Amino acid sequence: MRTRLTEMLGIEHPIVQGGMQWVGLAELAAAVSNAGGLGILTALTQPTPEALDKEIKRCREMTDKPFGVNLTILPTIKPVPYEEYARVIIESGIKIVETAGRNPEPFLPPYKAAGITVIHKCTSIRHSLKAERIGVDIVSVDGFECAGHPGEDDITNFILLPLAARKLSIPFIASGGFGDGKGLAAALALGAEGINMGTRFMATKEAPIHDKVKQAMVEANELDTALIFRSLRNTARVFKNGIAEQVLEIESRPGETQFEDIRELVQGARGREVYTRGELDHGIWSAGMVVGLIDDVPTCEELLRRIVEEAEQIIAERLSAIGAVSGRDIHASA
Ligand SMILES: Cc1cc2nc3c(=O)[nH]c(=O)nc-3n(C[C@H](O)[C@H](O)[C@H](O)COP(=O)(O)O)c2cc1C
């Protein structure tokens, strides 16, 4: 499959693995890139900019294919030296950066000067247009289905993607709710140049998380996610476990929720321990509605091959057969 995305990023398949806090380590990013997609390291999973530098080097030892780095700017419990992380990304020679959260404008001049292709994650058309205006190269349009932060508009990809196709001139990637070839074929039909997946990549052999988490995803269905932090206008879609339910209960109490009320429950360190220890109810962990489409734990290579083959088959057989039949009908009735 060749799209503007595969051309711009120098990858074989139009499939990107989005930044994932605590999950986006070299093992996963390298596996996705080796399988022909674009793997992405998550900068803030590394405790310091120096540690990110080492992780980039570690990833380079595992793959000679292109991979990127995600630098997310969101409200955090501890202040983060974002400029230092960005400097490491630039100095290490990374050529693809995924930005997310706040407006990436202040970071664009140094990224551009270093020849970096910037993919900005947006959850709305107005933010996508703004990203295009300020000089971002590719937008990753994250629909309401997505894991992590879907924004506050609650618009699904069936509306966001055709709108992006109508309004944007730069290429865009469909993100949120993708996990199989049907999704890839649909994303291409809706105007996207490829797909970005988070949740689906967690349930792969190479994802550096506990098998119990992967198994929970296989067993989960599409109803097993929850939207927390709504009351703080910083909504996050997470796996619906005991902690998420406690947070929802606190948020539903009369009066305004203060972050202090839930701080203890939602600490990043507890979320991280879910992945390392496999204790599913220890903290909050991100997952998207696409858990309902996950029923196995393949390697990244198997997953990407399967998605691309299914999409190609749908396009070449199902869609072209439907097109040919309706074409005949039009001629017959003319
Ligand atoms: C465990 C996990 C952690 C994530 N962490 C981040 C993050 O730190 N920064 C970011 O931009 N997106 C993050 N995301 C969002 C993904 O990059 C991607 O946009 C999203 O997962 C797409 O939706 P999907 O899960 O339905 O594929 C995370 C997603 C997951 C599943």
The ligand as an ORCA input file, in Angstrom:
! r2SCAN-3c Opt
* xyz 0 1
  C      -1.580      2.938     27.228
  C      -1.703      4.159     26.372
  C      -0.957      5.268     26.690
  C      -1.046      6.408     25.881
  N      -0.235      7.477     26.159
  C      -0.178      8.517     25.296
  C       0.749      9.572     25.461
  O       1.538      9.581     26.401
  N       0.737     10.577     24.553
  C      -0.099     10.597     23.482
  O      -0.035     11.512     22.671
  N      -1.014      9.614     23.305
  C      -1.071      8.587     24.164
  N      -1.952      7.561     23.948
  C      -2.859      7.639     22.780
  C      -2.297      6.892     21.570
  O      -1.124      7.467     21.080
  C      -3.327      6.881     20.419
  O      -3.619      8.208     20.014
  C      -4.612      6.197     20.817
  O      -4.316      5.033     21.553
  C      -5.422      5.846     19.587
  O      -6.594      5.197     19.955
  P      -6.732      3.586     20.048
  O      -6.206      3.229     21.375
  O      -8.170      3.356     19.878
  O      -5.893      2.988     18.942
  C      -1.924      6.433     24.764
  C      -2.679      5.301     24.483
  C      -2.581      4.167     25.262
  C      -3.406      2.964     24.910
*
